[in-house]
Amino acid sequence: LTIHNLEKQGNYPKIYEKYFTKKNFTYLHLDNINFLKTGIMRANQINTVSKTYKEEILTKFYGFSLDGALKSRQNNLHGIQNGIDFDLYNPNMDGYIYQQYDIKNFKKGKLNNKTNLIKSIGFKDPNKMVVSFISRFANEKGIHLIMESIDKYLENDQIYFLVIGEGDFQFEDYFKTLSDKYPNNCYFVKGHNQEISQNFYAASDIILMPSLYEASGLNQLIALRYGTLPIVRQTGGLTDTVIAYNKETKTGYGFVFENFDDEELSQAIDLSLDTYLNDQDSFNQMIKNGMELNNSIDKMALAYQDLYKLTIK
């Protein structure tokens, strides 16, 4: 059994038990039928999509009432980090973006993509830091933190903010209102569009992922592949895949904050903006570090192969 998001459980009233030809206790949970709980109790092996999320779901906060069932099976619980298709997400082969590039010429390539994209949407300054948010709109994605933080940067003309996604109506309305309020700094596209998303990745300097929880996260992996630095909260797969930059050792490739707090998100944005404006050497070193990572789906597949061999054995 592979768990991608523990919140989605297949939970139904007990009345539907009358349709089952075989009855047993494993599908009952809090006096309801719960199919995910059944899978947890009956699978030979269980895994989820990052090592940190594997540990988090054993706690009450992240366990969504199934932490007890998972604890009873924790000797058979594994964490395998999701990966991305390195052929599909490859700035050196991407037919959607304005100019293809790789780790050797990313400075020129990203600047050209940024210049062309902001021109196409009516923005003017290619030297301004571009921050993007590419996401399904849901509570767990940390949009409330963005709502508390982003206005001051737009009002002070410090950044361009690009948003694409859809989901909860309250968040769709918020981003539409934000783009109407700051038409010279904020651009919102409702929906999921591969071409636009790829262009956002290629043109952006920063991607926001201030998630309440994130089982794995793929957007930060795509962003790093395109030389875009993630700002993430320390949770789930974001913890496992984004390391904060260390200027002394020149290691790391992102900006990380710990608590689900809008002030901490603002501090991370402030740090990214200061680094972008005043320390381009460090900023470019982070980009290099991120683009060198192997977050490929091939690496992920080998880990699943080992898990399936263990299960058969």
DRENDO-1510 file (C-alpha; in Angstrom, 1 decimal, always signed):
<recs>
REC; n; res; u; v; w
REC; 1; LEU; +0.0; +0.0; +0.0 .
REC; 2; THR; +1.4; +3.4; -1.0 .
REC; 3; ILE; -0.1; +6.4; +0.9 .
REC; 4; HIS; +0.2; +9.7; -0.9 .
REC; 5; ASN; -2.1; +11.9; +1.3 .
REC; 6; LEU; -3.3; +10.4; +4.6 .
REC; 7; GLU; -6.2; +12.9; +4.8 .
REC; 8; LYS; -7.9; +11.1; +1.9 .
REC; 9; GLN; -9.2; +8.0; +3.5 .
REC; 10; GLY; -12.3; +6.6; +1.8 .
REC; 11; ASN; -14.5; +7.2; +4.9 .
REC; 12; TYR; -18.2; +6.2; +4.7 .
REC; 13; PRO; -21.1; +5.7; +7.2 .
REC; 14; LYS; -21.4; +2.2; +8.7 .
REC; 15; ILE; -24.8; +1.6; +7.1 .
REC; 16; TYR; -22.9; +0.6; +3.9 .
REC; 17; GLU; -21.5; -2.4; +5.7 .
REC; 18; LYS; -24.7; -4.3; +4.6 .
REC; 19; TYR; -23.2; -4.6; +1.1 .
REC; 20; PHE; -20.1; -6.5; +2.3 .
REC; 21; THR; -20.1; -10.2; +1.8 .
REC; 22; LYS; -17.4; -10.7; +4.4 .
REC; 23; LYS; -17.3; -8.7; +7.6 .
REC; 24; ASN; -14.3; -8.0; +9.8 .
REC; 25; PHE; -13.1; -5.4; +12.3 .
REC; 26; THR; -10.3; -3.9; +10.1 .
REC; 27; TYR; -12.5; -1.7; +8.0 .
REC; 28; LEU; -14.2; -0.1; +11.0 .
REC; 29; HIS; -12.8; +3.1; +12.3 .
REC; 30; LEU; -14.5; +5.6; +14.7 .
REC; 31; ASP; -17.7; +3.7; +13.9 .
REC; 32; ASN; -17.4; +4.4; +10.2 .
REC; 33; ILE; -16.1; +2.3; +7.3 .
REC; 34; ASN; -12.6; +3.4; +6.5 .
REC; 35; PHE; -10.9; +1.8; +3.5 .
REC; 36; LEU; -7.5; +3.3; +4.1 .
REC; 37; LYS; -7.5; +1.9; +7.6 .
REC; 38; THR; -8.3; -1.5; +6.0 .
REC; 39; GLY; -5.3; -1.2; +3.7 .
REC; 40; ILE; -3.0; -0.2; +6.5 .
REC; 41; MET; -4.0; -3.2; +8.6 .
REC; 42; ARG; -4.0; -5.8; +5.8 .
REC; 43; ALA; -1.1; -4.8; +3.4 .
REC; 44; ASN; +2.1; -6.8; +3.7 .
REC; 45; GLN; +4.2; -3.6; +3.5 .
REC; 46; ILE; +3.1; +0.1; +3.6 .
REC; 47; ASN; +5.0; +3.1; +2.3 .
REC; 48; THR; +4.5; +6.8; +1.8 .
REC; 49; VAL; +6.2; +9.3; -0.4 .
REC; 50; SER; +9.0; +10.7; +1.8 .
REC; 51; LYS; +11.0; +9.7; +4.8 .
REC; 52; THR; +9.9; +12.6; +7.0 .
REC; 53; TYR; +6.2; +12.2; +6.1 .
REC; 54; LYS; +6.6; +8.6; +7.2 .
REC; 55; GLU; +7.6; +9.8; +10.7 .
REC; 56; GLU; +5.0; +12.6; +10.8 .
REC; 57; ILE; +2.0; +10.4; +10.1 .
REC; 58; LEU; +2.8; +8.5; +13.3 .
REC; 59; THR; +1.8; +11.6; +15.3 .
REC; 60; LYS; -1.6; +12.9; +16.1 .
REC; 61; PHE; -1.3; +16.2; +14.2 .
REC; 62; TYR; -0.4; +14.6; +10.9 .
REC; 63; GLY; -2.0; +11.2; +11.5 .
REC; 64; PHE; -5.6; +12.3; +10.8 .
REC; 65; SER; -6.8; +9.8; +13.4 .
REC; 66; LEU; -5.0; +6.9; +11.7 .
REC; 67; ASP; -1.8; +7.3; +13.7 .
REC; 68; GLY; -2.7; +4.5; +16.0 .
REC; 69; ALA; -3.3; +2.0; +13.1 .
REC; 70; LEU; +0.0; +3.1; +11.5 .
REC; 71; LYS; +1.9; +2.7; +14.8 .
REC; 72; SER; +0.7; -0.8; +15.0 .
REC; 73; ARG; +2.3; -1.5; +11.6 .
REC; 74; GLN; +5.3; +0.8; +11.9 .
REC; 75; ASN; +7.7; -2.2; +11.5 .
REC; 76; ASN; +6.3; -2.5; +7.9 .
REC; 77; LEU; +6.2; +1.2; +7.2 .
REC; 78; HIS; +8.6; +2.8; +4.7 .
REC; 79; GLY; +9.3; +6.2; +3.2 .
REC; 80; ILE; +10.4; +6.6; -0.5 .
REC; 81; GLN; +10.8; +10.1; -1.8 .
REC; 82; ASN; +8.9; +10.9; -5.0 .
REC; 83; GLY; +10.9; +11.9; -8.0 .
REC; 84; ILE; +10.2; +13.7; -11.3 .
REC; 85; ASP; +10.6; +12.7; -14.9 .
REC; 86; PHE; +13.9; +14.2; -15.9 .
REC; 87; ASP; +13.0; +14.1; -19.6 .
REC; 88; LEU; +9.7; +15.9; -19.2 .
REC; 89; TYR; +11.1; +18.5; -16.8 .
REC; 90; ASN; +14.4; +19.4; -18.5 .
REC; 91; PRO; +15.1; +23.1; -19.2 .
REC; 92; ASN; +17.6; +22.0; -21.9 .
REC; 93; MET; +14.9; +20.2; -23.9 .
REC; 94; ASP; +11.7; +22.0; -22.9 .
REC; 95; GLY; +9.8; +23.1; -26.0 .
REC; 96; TYR; +7.5; +25.4; -24.0 .
REC; 97; ILE; +10.0; +27.9; -22.7 .
REC; 98; TYR; +11.5; +30.9; -24.6 .
REC; 99; GLN; +15.1; +29.7; -24.4 .
REC; 100; GLN; +16.5; +26.3; -23.4 .
REC; 101; TYR; +19.4; +26.2; -21.0 .
REC; 102; ASP; +21.3; +24.0; -18.6 .
REC; 103; ILE; +23.6; +24.4; -15.6 .
REC; 104; LYS; +26.4; +25.8; -17.8 .
REC; 105; ASN; +24.4; +28.8; -19.2 .
REC; 106; PHE; +21.5; +29.2; -16.7 .
REC; 107; LYS; +22.2; +32.8; -16.0 .
REC; 108; LYS; +21.7; +33.8; -19.6 .
REC; 109; GLY; +18.9; +31.3; -20.2 .
REC; 110; LYS; +16.9; +32.3; -17.1 .
REC; 111; LEU; +17.3; +36.0; -17.8 .
REC; 112; ASN; +16.0; +35.5; -21.3 .
REC; 113; ASN; +13.0; +33.5; -20.2 .
REC; 114; LYS; +12.3; +36.1; -17.5 .
REC; 115; THR; +12.6; +39.0; -19.9 .
REC; 116; ASN; +10.3; +37.5; -22.4 .
REC; 117; LEU; +7.7; +36.3; -19.9 .
REC; 118; ILE; +7.3; +39.6; -18.0 .
REC; 119; LYS; +7.1; +41.4; -21.3 .
REC; 120; SER; +4.3; +39.1; -22.5 .
REC; 121; ILE; +2.3; +39.9; -19.4 .
REC; 122; GLY; +3.0; +43.6; -19.4 .
REC; 123; PHE; +5.6; +43.9; -16.7 .
REC; 124; LYS; +8.7; +45.9; -17.3 .
REC; 125; ASP; +11.7; +45.3; -15.1 .
REC; 126; PRO; +13.7; +42.1; -15.8 .
REC; 127; ASN; +16.0; +42.9; -12.8 .
REC; 128; LYS; +13.2; +42.5; -10.3 .
REC; 129; MET; +13.0; +39.3; -8.4 .
REC; 130; VAL; +10.2; +37.0; -9.7 .
REC; 131; VAL; +8.4; +34.9; -7.1 .
REC; 132; SER; +5.9; +32.2; -8.3 .
REC; 133; PHE; +3.2; +30.1; -6.6 .
REC; 134; ILE; +2.2; +27.1; -8.7 .
REC; 135; SER; -0.2; +24.9; -6.8 .
REC; 136; ARG; -3.5; +23.3; -6.2 .
REC; 137; PHE; -5.4; +25.7; -3.9 .
REC; 138; ALA; -6.1; +24.0; -0.6 .
REC; 139; ASN; -5.7; +24.8; +3.1 .
REC; 140; GLU; -2.7; +22.6; +3.5 .
REC; 141; LYS; -0.7; +24.5; +0.8 .
REC; 142; GLY; -0.1; +27.4; +3.2 .
REC; 143; ILE; -2.0; +30.0; +1.3 .
REC; 144; HIS; -3.2; +31.7; +4.5 .
REC; 145; LEU; +0.5; +32.5; +5.2 .
REC; 146; ILE; +0.9; +34.1; +1.7 .
REC; 147; MET; -2.3; +36.1; +2.3 .
REC; 148; GLU; -0.8; +37.5; +5.5 .
REC; 149; SER; +2.7; +38.2; +4.0 .
REC; 150; ILE; +2.7; +39.1; +0.3 .
REC; 151; ASP; +1.0; +42.5; +0.1 .
REC; 152; LYS; +3.8; +44.5; +1.5 .
REC; 153; TYR; +6.2; +43.3; -1.2 .
REC; 154; LEU; +3.8; +44.1; -4.0 .
REC; 155; GLU; +2.8; +47.4; -2.5 .
REC; 156; ASN; +6.5; +48.4; -2.2 .
REC; 157; ASP; +7.2; +47.2; -5.7 .
REC; 158; GLN; +9.9; +44.8; -4.5 .
REC; 159; ILE; +8.9; +41.7; -6.5 .
REC; 160; TYR; +6.8; +40.3; -9.3 .
REC; 161; PHE; +4.4; +37.6; -8.1 .
REC; 162; LEU; +3.2; +35.0; -10.6 .
REC; 163; VAL; +0.4; +32.6; -9.6 .
REC; 164; ILE; -1.2; +29.6; -11.4 .
REC; 165; GLY; -3.6; +27.1; -10.0 .
REC; 166; GLU; -7.2; +26.3; -9.0 .
REC; 167; GLY; -9.1; +24.8; -6.1 .
REC; 168; ASP; -10.9; +26.3; -3.2 .
REC; 169; PHE; -13.0; +29.2; -4.4 .
REC; 170; GLN; -11.9; +31.5; -1.5 .
REC; 171; PHE; -8.3; +31.2; -2.7 .
REC; 172; GLU; -9.2; +31.6; -6.3 .
REC; 173; ASP; -11.1; +34.8; -5.4 .
REC; 174; TYR; -8.1; +36.0; -3.3 .
REC; 175; PHE; -5.6; +35.7; -6.1 .
REC; 176; LYS; -7.9; +37.3; -8.6 .
REC; 177; THR; -8.5; +40.2; -6.2 .
REC; 178; LEU; -4.7; +40.5; -5.5 .
REC; 179; SER; -3.9; +40.7; -9.2 .
REC; 180; ASP; -6.6; +43.3; -9.7 .
REC; 181; LYS; -5.2; +45.3; -6.8 .
REC; 182; TYR; -1.5; +45.1; -8.0 .
REC; 183; PRO; -1.8; +44.8; -11.8 .
REC; 184; ASN; +1.8; +46.0; -12.3 .
REC; 185; ASN; +3.2; +43.4; -9.9 .
REC; 186; CYS; +0.9; +40.4; -9.7 .
REC; 187; TYR; -0.3; +38.0; -12.5 .
REC; 188; PHE; -2.8; +35.2; -11.9 .
REC; 189; VAL; -3.8; +32.4; -14.2 .
REC; 190; LYS; -6.7; +30.2; -13.0 .
REC; 191; GLY; -6.4; +26.5; -13.9 .
REC; 192; HIS; -3.7; +24.0; -14.7 .
REC; 193; ASN; -1.7; +24.7; -17.8 .
REC; 194; GLN; +1.5; +22.9; -18.5 .
REC; 195; GLU; +2.9; +25.4; -20.9 .
REC; 196; ILE; +2.3; +28.4; -18.6 .
REC; 197; SER; +3.6; +26.5; -15.6 .
REC; 198; GLN; +6.8; +25.5; -17.4 .
REC; 199; ASN; +7.4; +29.2; -18.4 .
REC; 200; PHE; +6.8; +30.2; -14.8 .
REC; 201; TYR; +9.4; +27.7; -13.6 .
REC; 202; ALA; +12.0; +28.9; -16.2 .
REC; 203; ALA; +11.4; +32.6; -15.5 .
REC; 204; SER; +11.1; +32.7; -11.7 .
REC; 205; ASP; +13.8; +33.2; -9.2 .
REC; 206; ILE; +11.8; +31.9; -6.2 .
REC; 207; ILE; +8.9; +29.5; -5.8 .
REC; 208; LEU; +6.8; +29.6; -2.6 .
REC; 209; MET; +5.8; +26.3; -0.8 .
REC; 210; PRO; +4.8; +27.3; +2.7 .
REC; 211; SER; +2.8; +24.1; +3.3 .
REC; 212; LEU; +1.1; +23.1; +6.5 .
REC; 213; TYR; +1.9; +19.5; +5.4 .
REC; 214; GLU; +3.4; +18.1; +2.2 .
REC; 215; ALA; +3.6; +14.3; +1.8 .
REC; 216; SER; +6.3; +14.6; -0.9 .
REC; 217; GLY; +6.0; +17.7; -3.0 .
REC; 218; LEU; +6.9; +17.8; -6.7 .
REC; 219; ASN; +7.0; +21.5; -7.4 .
REC; 220; GLN; +10.1; +22.1; -5.4 .
REC; 221; LEU; +11.9; +19.3; -7.4 .
REC; 222; ILE; +10.7; +20.8; -10.7 .
REC; 223; ALA; +11.8; +24.3; -9.6 .
REC; 224; LEU; +15.3; +23.1; -8.6 .
REC; 225; ARG; +15.6; +21.4; -12.0 .
REC; 226; TYR; +14.9; +24.8; -13.6 .
REC; 227; GLY; +17.2; +26.8; -11.4 .
REC; 228; THR; +14.4; +28.3; -9.3 .
REC; 229; LEU; +15.0; +28.4; -5.6 .
REC; 230; PRO; +12.3; +27.2; -3.2 .
REC; 231; ILE; +11.1; +28.8; -0.1 .
REC; 232; VAL; +9.6; +26.0; +2.0 .
REC; 233; ARG; +8.3; +25.2; +5.4 .
REC; 234; GLN; +10.1; +22.4; +7.1 .
REC; 235; THR; +7.6; +19.5; +6.7 .
REC; 236; GLY; +7.3; +16.2; +5.0 .
REC; 237; GLY; +9.1; +15.8; +1.6 .
REC; 238; LEU; +10.0; +19.5; +1.7 .
REC; 239; THR; +12.3; +18.7; +4.7 .
REC; 240; ASP; +13.9; +15.9; +2.8 .
REC; 241; THR; +14.5; +17.7; -0.5 .
REC; 242; VAL; +15.3; +21.3; +0.3 .
REC; 243; ILE; +18.4; +22.2; +2.3 .
REC; 244; ALA; +18.9; +25.8; +3.5 .
REC; 245; TYR; +22.0; +27.5; +2.0 .
REC; 246; ASN; +25.1; +27.7; +4.1 .
REC; 247; LYS; +27.3; +30.6; +2.9 .
REC; 248; GLU; +30.5; +29.3; +4.6 .
REC; 249; THR; +30.4; +25.8; +3.0 .
REC; 250; LYS; +28.5; +27.0; -0.2 .
REC; 251; THR; +26.1; +24.1; +0.3 .
REC; 252; GLY; +22.3; +24.0; +0.1 .
REC; 253; TYR; +19.8; +25.3; -2.4 .
REC; 254; GLY; +16.8; +27.0; -0.8 .
REC; 255; PHE; +15.3; +29.0; +2.0 .
REC; 256; VAL; +13.7; +27.1; +4.9 .
REC; 257; PHE; +11.5; +28.2; +7.8 .
REC; 258; GLU; +10.2; +26.0; +10.6 .
REC; 259; ASN; +6.9; +27.0; +12.0 .
REC; 260; PHE; +3.6; +27.6; +10.3 .
REC; 261; ASP; +3.8; +31.3; +10.8 .
REC; 262; ASP; +3.5; +34.2; +8.5 .
REC; 263; GLU; +6.3; +36.2; +10.1 .
REC; 264; GLU; +8.7; +33.3; +9.5 .
REC; 265; LEU; +7.6; +33.1; +5.9 .
REC; 266; SER; +8.2; +36.9; +5.6 .
REC; 267; GLN; +11.7; +36.4; +7.1 .
REC; 268; ALA; +12.4; +33.7; +4.5 .
REC; 269; ILE; +11.2; +36.0; +1.7 .
REC; 270; ASP; +13.3; +38.9; +3.1 .
REC; 271; LEU; +16.4; +36.7; +3.2 .
REC; 272; SER; +15.8; +35.5; -0.4 .
REC; 273; LEU; +15.3; +39.1; -1.6 .
REC; 274; ASP; +18.4; +40.3; +0.2 .
REC; 275; THR; +20.5; +37.5; -1.2 .
REC; 276; TYR; +19.1; +38.2; -4.7 .
REC; 277; LEU; +19.9; +41.9; -4.6 .
REC; 278; ASN; +23.1; +41.9; -2.6 .
REC; 279; ASP; +24.8; +38.6; -3.0 .
REC; 280; GLN; +24.4; +37.3; -6.5 .
REC; 281; ASP; +27.4; +34.9; -6.1 .
REC; 282; SER; +25.6; +33.0; -3.4 .
REC; 283; PHE; +22.3; +33.1; -5.2 .
REC; 284; ASN; +23.9; +31.6; -8.3 .
REC; 285; GLN; +25.8; +29.0; -6.3 .
REC; 286; MET; +22.4; +27.9; -4.8 .
REC; 287; ILE; +21.0; +27.6; -8.3 .
REC; 288; LYS; +24.0; +25.4; -9.4 .
REC; 289; ASN; +23.7; +23.2; -6.3 .
REC; 290; GLY; +20.0; +22.7; -7.0 .
REC; 291; MET; +20.4; +21.9; -10.7 .
REC; 292; GLU; +23.0; +19.3; -9.9 .
REC; 293; LEU; +20.6; +17.2; -7.8 .
REC; 294; ASN; +19.3; +13.8; -8.9 .
REC; 295; ASN; +15.6; +13.9; -8.0 .
REC; 296; SER; +14.7; +11.7; -10.9 .
REC; 297; ILE; +11.9; +9.2; -11.1 .
REC; 298; ASP; +14.5; +6.5; -12.1 .
REC; 299; LYS; +16.1; +6.8; -8.6 .
REC; 300; MET; +12.6; +6.5; -7.1 .
REC; 301; ALA; +11.8; +3.5; -9.2 .
REC; 302; LEU; +14.9; +1.6; -7.9 .
REC; 303; ALA; +13.7; +2.2; -4.3 .
REC; 304; TYR; +10.2; +0.8; -5.1 .
REC; 305; GLN; +11.8; -2.2; -6.8 .
REC; 306; ASP; +13.7; -3.0; -3.6 .
REC; 307; LEU; +10.5; -2.6; -1.6 .
REC; 308; TYR; +8.5; -4.9; -3.9 .
REC; 309; LYS; +11.3; -7.5; -3.7 .
REC; 310; LEU; +11.1; -7.3; +0.1 .
REC; 311; THR; +7.3; -7.7; +0.0 .
REC; 312; ILE; +7.5; -10.8; -2.2 .
REC; 313; LYS; +10.3; -12.3; +0.0 .
</recs>
